[in-house]
Amino acid sequence: MDIKRVAIDAVSETIVMTVVHMDYKGQVAKRINEKMPLATVKGFRKGQVPKDLVAKQYGRGIKQEEVKKVVDLALERYVQSERLSLLGSPIAKENDDLDWDAEELTFEFEIGLVPNFELDLDAANDIVKYVVTADDKLIDDQVTRIQKQFGKAVPQEVVTADSDVTGVFSNEEKEINNATTIAADLFKDKATFDLFLGKKVGDVVTVNTKGLFEDDHQLMDVMKVSHDAVHGLDVAVNFTIEAINTAELAELNQELFDKLFGEGKVATLDELKAKIKEDAENQFAQQADQKLLGDVTEFLIENTKFDLPTEFLKKWLQTVGEKKLSPEEAEAEYARSEKGLRFQLIEGKAMTQSDIKITFEDLKTFTAKNIRQQMAQFGQTNPTDEEVQGIVARVLSNQEEVKKLSDQVVAEKLLELFKEKAKPTTKEVTYQEFIAASYGE
């Protein structure tokens, strides 16, 4: 068998395989011999059919099957021996005119290669690492929310200025249908809440989304509108009132502090505010890290240039998956996935350059940390190592969980690498300023 590669461009090639009779004739003969005791041909008893008739009846099909096995195995071994880094998998070129009686059979496979490129993690950039602080208003608002949450809800007949109104925002056209609780201080224009005053359970109040809140992004929380849809959204939404309450605020005492944080861990209002600030800023730090990772990702994609085997990948996308794609569908799918593919290659290059490896110990440590955090959210603040490791073992016995956790560990290690290499400028902001920066406003 002769195998060679023919370059199309730097990242696309054709593998050409020439198969000769010696590559498959022994296996074909063996298969025909095995077929003889079972062959049935009119005029002969089963098992008594001459070999040449068996070969004539079954030989073509057997030959095609055996040639395919030979070609598939040779292709796999060739890719391995040549150490080819492929994108997608080889695509066999169709050849309806192949002469199966010829002494030599030629097969061609299109392949797409992983591109070679340079990755400069130290390149100059204007990336910002945000440090998000919890200001006094945010902390005071959270204290009030806690008091409301653990206080007593007193049902009311009608909406008053100090009511908490529970209901559903809806707009069929925009597929808005979200239950929430509103209060007078929710809206940008305080007069908006006046529309609710005097209303009863079952009443419907209509408001417009445009300028409804200080920040349009609140539509994402209050009405579950996507980020792409919030900007300039100008539609009427109905709010159907389901409950009206006033809050009898819980007293800020030791019983409440112990209920929130465990016995004796918080004893004063100042300590409560300090704990709220700490918890909020820890959460903000995670969000800021995600933004930093996203910003570095965008920078690297935009500034790391390399070619992809575009035409090959579009063709390959038509062949994979349960549902075969049309050329137009494959074109659209490629457009959606190209940026992600580019970052996968950049990510792999970054890990190779920096010798980043994911070990099973890394997975165990990361999983144990996550489990302790989750248990703490449910009040189990001091689980034993034995308890945690037992859960870790169960989690890591699931291959899907292992894959998901591995991706998270990779993201964590890359984040630390990017923080070190990108040398982002640190900027301290409030949470509202961070939200504005996150969405480019």
C-alpha positions in Angstrom: 0.0 0.0 0.0 1.2 3.5 -0.9 0.1 6.4 1.3 1.0 10.1 0.7 -0.2 13.5 1.7 -1.0 16.3 -0.8 -1.0 19.8 0.6 -4.0 22.0 -0.3 -2.9 24.9 1.9 -1.1 25.3 5.3 -4.0 23.7 7.2 -5.7 21.5 4.6 -4.4 18.3 3.0 -5.5 15.2 1.1 -4.4 11.8 2.1 -4.1 9.6 -1.0 -4.0 5.8 -0.4 -3.3 3.3 -3.2 -4.4 -0.3 -2.3 -3.1 -3.3 -4.2 -4.3 -6.8 -4.4 -1.8 -8.1 -1.9 -3.2 -5.8 0.8 -6.5 -7.7 1.0 -6.5 -10.9 -1.1 -5.6 -13.2 1.8 -8.5 -12.0 3.9 -11.0 -12.1 1.0 -10.0 -15.8 0.2 -10.4 -16.7 3.9 -13.9 -15.1 4.0 -14.9 -16.9 0.8 -13.8 -20.3 2.3 -15.8 -19.5 5.4 -18.8 -18.8 3.2 -18.7 -22.0 1.2 -20.5 -24.3 3.8 -23.3 -21.8 4.0 -23.6 -20.7 0.4 -26.8 -21.5 -1.5 -26.9 -21.4 -5.3 -29.8 -22.8 -7.4 -29.0 -26.3 -8.7 -26.5 -27.1 -5.9 -27.1 -28.5 -2.4 -26.1 -26.3 0.5 -22.4 -26.6 1.1 -21.7 -28.2 -2.3 -21.5 -25.0 -4.3 -18.2 -24.8 -6.3 -15.7 -22.2 -5.0 -15.7 -20.1 -8.2 -19.5 -19.7 -8.0 -19.3 -18.7 -4.4 -16.6 -16.2 -5.3 -18.8 -14.9 -8.2 -21.9 -14.5 -6.0 -20.3 -13.1 -2.8 -16.8 -12.0 -3.8 -17.5 -8.4 -4.8 -19.3 -7.6 -1.5 -16.6 -9.4 0.6 -13.9 -7.6 -1.3 -15.5 -4.2 -0.6 -15.9 -5.0 3.1 -12.3 -6.1 3.4 -10.8 -3.2 1.5 -12.7 -0.8 3.7 -11.3 -2.5 6.8 -7.8 -2.3 5.3 -8.2 1.3 4.4 -9.7 2.4 7.7 -7.0 0.7 9.7 -4.2 2.1 7.5 -5.7 5.6 7.8 -5.8 5.4 11.6 -2.2 4.1 11.8 -1.0 6.7 9.3 -2.5 9.6 11.3 -0.8 8.2 14.4 2.6 7.5 12.9 2.7 10.9 11.2 1.6 12.5 14.5 -1.0 14.6 12.7 -3.0 16.9 14.9 -6.4 17.0 13.2 -9.4 19.2 13.5 -12.5 17.1 13.0 -12.0 13.7 11.4 -11.0 12.6 7.8 -13.6 12.9 5.2 -13.6 10.3 2.4 -13.9 11.8 -1.1 -16.8 10.2 -3.0 -15.8 8.2 -6.0 -18.8 6.6 -7.7 -16.7 5.6 -10.7 -14.3 3.4 -8.7 -13.4 0.3 -10.7 -13.4 -2.5 -8.1 -11.9 -4.9 -10.6 -8.8 -2.7 -11.1 -5.4 -4.0 -9.8 -4.9 -0.8 -7.8 -7.7 1.0 -5.9 -7.2 4.7 -5.0 -8.9 6.4 -2.0 -8.7 10.0 -1.0 -9.4 11.6 2.4 -9.6 15.3 3.2 -8.2 16.4 6.5 -8.0 19.7 8.4 -4.8 20.3 10.5 -4.4 22.2 13.8 -2.6 25.4 12.8 0.8 26.3 14.0 0.9 29.8 15.6 2.7 31.9 18.2 0.9 32.9 21.4 2.1 36.0 23.2 0.6 36.0 26.7 2.8 39.0 27.7 1.5 41.2 24.9 0.6 44.8 25.8 -3.1 45.3 26.5 -5.6 47.6 28.2 -7.3 44.9 30.2 -8.7 45.9 33.6 -9.0 43.7 36.7 -11.9 45.0 38.7 -12.0 45.0 42.4 -15.7 45.4 43.3 -16.5 46.9 46.7 -19.8 46.8 48.6 -20.8 50.4 49.4 -22.9 51.5 52.4 -26.1 51.7 50.4 -25.7 48.1 49.2 -25.0 46.9 52.7 -27.9 48.8 54.3 -30.3 47.5 51.6 -29.1 44.0 52.4 -29.7 44.5 56.1 -33.3 45.7 55.3 -33.8 42.7 53.1 -32.7 40.3 55.8 -35.1 42.0 58.3 -37.9 41.6 55.8 -37.0 38.0 55.0 -37.0 37.0 58.6 -39.7 39.4 59.7 -43.5 38.9 59.6 -45.4 39.5 56.5 -48.7 41.2 57.3 -51.4 40.7 54.5 -53.1 43.9 53.3 -56.3 44.5 51.4 -54.9 47.2 49.2 -51.5 48.4 48.1 -50.0 51.3 50.2 -46.8 53.2 49.9 -45.0 50.7 52.2 -46.4 47.5 50.6 -44.5 44.6 49.2 -46.5 43.5 46.1 -46.0 40.0 44.8 -47.2 39.2 41.3 -46.3 38.3 37.7 -44.9 40.5 35.0 -46.1 39.3 31.6 -45.9 40.2 27.9 -46.8 37.4 25.5 -45.0 38.8 22.4 -41.7 39.1 24.3 -42.3 35.9 26.2 -42.0 37.7 29.5 -43.6 35.7 32.3 -41.9 36.1 35.7 -43.1 36.1 39.3 -41.4 38.7 41.5 -42.0 41.0 44.5 -41.8 44.8 44.0 -41.7 47.7 46.4 -41.9 51.5 46.0 -38.1 52.0 45.7 -37.8 49.5 42.8 -38.6 51.9 40.0 -36.6 54.8 38.6 -39.6 57.1 38.7 -41.3 56.9 42.1 -44.5 58.0 40.5 -44.6 54.6 38.8 -45.5 52.9 42.0 -48.4 55.3 42.5 -50.1 53.2 39.7 -50.2 50.4 42.2 -51.6 52.3 45.1 -55.1 51.2 46.1 -55.0 48.1 43.9 -56.2 44.7 45.2 -55.2 41.1 44.6 -56.2 40.1 41.1 -55.9 43.6 39.7 -53.6 44.2 36.7 -51.3 47.2 36.4 -49.6 48.0 33.1 -46.2 49.7 32.9 -43.7 50.3 30.1 -40.2 48.8 30.2 -38.5 51.9 28.8 -36.8 53.8 31.6 -38.6 51.7 34.2 -35.4 51.2 36.3 -32.3 53.2 37.0 -30.4 50.6 35.1 -32.0 48.7 32.2 -30.1 45.6 33.3 -32.6 45.2 36.2 -35.0 43.9 33.5 -32.8 40.8 33.5 -33.5 40.1 37.2 -37.1 41.4 37.5 -38.5 40.1 34.3 -35.9 37.6 33.2 -35.2 39.4 29.9 -32.0 38.4 28.2 -29.1 40.9 28.1 -29.3 41.3 24.4 -33.0 42.2 24.7 -32.8 44.8 27.5 -31.3 47.7 25.5 -33.9 49.9 24.2 -36.7 47.5 25.1 -39.9 49.6 24.8 -43.0 47.4 25.5 -46.0 47.4 27.8 -46.0 44.7 30.5 -48.8 43.7 32.7 -48.3 43.0 36.4 -50.9 40.8 37.9 -51.1 41.2 41.7 -51.1 37.9 43.6 -50.4 39.1 47.2 -50.0 42.3 49.1 -48.1 42.5 52.3 -46.3 44.9 54.6 -43.3 43.7 56.4 -43.0 43.7 60.1 -39.2 43.9 60.2 -37.3 41.3 62.3 -35.4 42.6 65.2 -31.7 42.8 64.8 -30.8 40.6 67.8 -28.6 37.7 68.7 -31.3 35.1 67.8 -31.4 36.5 64.2 -27.6 36.7 64.0 -27.2 33.1 65.2 -29.9 31.9 62.7 -28.0 33.6 59.9 -24.4 32.7 60.6 -24.2 30.2 63.4 -24.1 30.5 67.1 -22.0 33.4 68.5 -20.3 34.3 65.1 -21.9 37.7 64.8 -23.0 39.7 67.8 -23.6 43.3 66.7 -25.0 45.3 63.8 -21.5 46.4 62.9 -20.4 42.8 62.7 -23.4 41.9 60.7 -22.6 44.7 58.2 -18.9 43.5 58.1 -20.1 40.0 57.3 -22.5 41.2 54.6 -19.6 43.2 53.1 -17.2 40.2 53.2 -19.7 37.8 51.6 -20.8 40.3 48.9 -17.2 41.1 48.0 -16.3 37.5 47.8 -19.2 37.0 45.4 -18.2 40.1 43.4 -14.6 38.8 43.2 -15.9 35.7 41.4 -17.9 37.8 39.0 -14.9 40.0 38.4 -12.7 37.0 37.7 -15.1 35.8 35.2 -15.1 39.1 33.5 -11.3 39.2 33.5 -11.2 35.7 31.9 -13.7 36.8 29.3 -11.7 40.0 28.5 -8.4 38.2 28.2 -10.1 35.6 26.0 -11.4 38.3 23.7 -8.0 40.0 23.6 -6.2 36.7 22.7 -8.7 35.7 20.1 -8.5 39.2 18.4 -4.7 39.4 18.6 -3.6 35.8 17.9 -3.8 35.3 14.2 -3.9 31.9 12.5 -5.7 30.2 9.6 -8.3 27.5 10.1 -9.2 24.9 7.5 -12.5 26.7 7.1 -13.9 24.9 4.0 -13.0 21.5 5.4 -14.7 22.2 8.7 -17.8 23.4 7.0 -17.9 20.2 5.0 -17.1 18.1 8.1 -20.0 19.8 10.1 -22.4 18.4 7.5 -21.3 14.8 8.2 -21.3 14.7 12.1 -24.2 14.5 14.4 -27.4 12.5 14.2 -29.0 15.1 11.9 -27.0 15.8 8.7 -26.7 19.5 8.0 -27.2 21.2 4.7 -24.4 23.4 3.4 -26.3 26.5 4.5 -26.9 25.0 8.0 -23.2 24.0 8.3 -22.2 27.6 7.2 -24.3 29.0 10.0 -23.0 26.5 12.6 -19.4 27.3 11.7 -20.1 31.0 12.1 -21.5 30.3 15.6 -18.6 28.0 16.7 -15.5 29.6 15.1 -14.7 31.9 18.0 -15.0 29.0 20.5 -12.8 26.8 18.3 -10.2 29.5 18.1 -10.1 29.9 21.9 -9.9 26.1 22.4 -6.7 26.1 20.3 -5.4 29.2 22.2 -6.2 27.5 25.5 -4.4 24.3 24.5 -1.4 26.4 23.4 -1.3 28.4 26.6 -1.4 25.2 28.7 1.4 23.6 26.6 3.6 26.7 26.7 3.1 27.1 30.5 3.3 23.3 31.2 -0.1 23.3 32.8 -1.4 19.8 33.6 -4.5 18.7 35.3 -3.9 15.9 37.8 -6.4 13.7 39.7 -5.2 15.4 42.9 -6.2 18.8 41.4 -9.7 17.4 40.7 -10.0 16.1 44.2 -8.9 19.3 45.8 -11.1 21.4 43.6 -14.1 19.2 44.2 -13.6 19.1 48.0 -13.5 23.0 48.0 -16.8 23.1 46.1 -18.4 20.6 48.4 -17.4 22.5 51.5 -18.8 25.7 50.0 -22.1 24.1 49.1 -22.4 22.5 52.6 -21.7 25.8 54.2 -24.7 27.3 52.3 -26.9 24.8 53.9 -25.6 25.5 57.4 -23.0 22.6 57.6 -20.0 24.8 58.3 -17.7 22.1 59.8 -18.0 18.9 57.9 -15.3 16.3 58.7 -12.6 15.4 56.1 -14.1 11.9 56.0 -17.6 13.2 55.1 -16.2 15.5 52.4 -13.9 12.8 50.9 -16.8 10.4 50.7 -18.8 12.8 48.7 -15.7 13.6 46.5 -15.3 9.9 45.7 -19.0 9.6 44.7 -18.8 12.7 42.5 -15.6 11.7 40.7 -17.0 8.2 39.9 -19.3 10.0 37.4 -17.4 10.6 34.1 -19.7 13.4 33.1 -19.0 15.2 36.4 -15.2 14.5 36.0 -15.4 16.2 32.5 -17.3 19.2 33.9 -15.0 19.6 36.9 -11.9 19.2 34.7 -13.1 22.1 32.5 -13.6 24.2 35.7 -10.1 23.4 37.0 -8.6 24.3 33.6 -10.5 27.6 33.7 -9.2 28.3 37.2 -5.6 27.5 36.2 -5.8 29.6 33.1 -7.3 32.5 35.1 -4.3 32.5 37.4 -1.9 32.3 34.4 -3.7 35.2 32.6 -3.6 37.3 35.8 0.2 36.8 36.0 1.0 37.2 32.3 -1.5 39.8 31.1 -0.6 42.2 34.0 -4.1 43.9 34.0 -4.6 47.3 35.5 -6.5 47.1 38.8 -9.5 49.4 39.3 -11.7 49.6 42.3 -15.4 50.1 41.6 -18.9 49.8 43.1 -21.1 47.0 42.0 -23.2 49.3 39.9 -20.1 50.6 38.2 -19.0 47.0 37.6 -22.3 46.1 36.0 -22.0 49.1 33.7 -18.4 48.2 32.8 -19.4 44.5 32.2 -22.0 45.4 29.6 -20.0 48.1 27.9 -21.9 51.1 29.1 
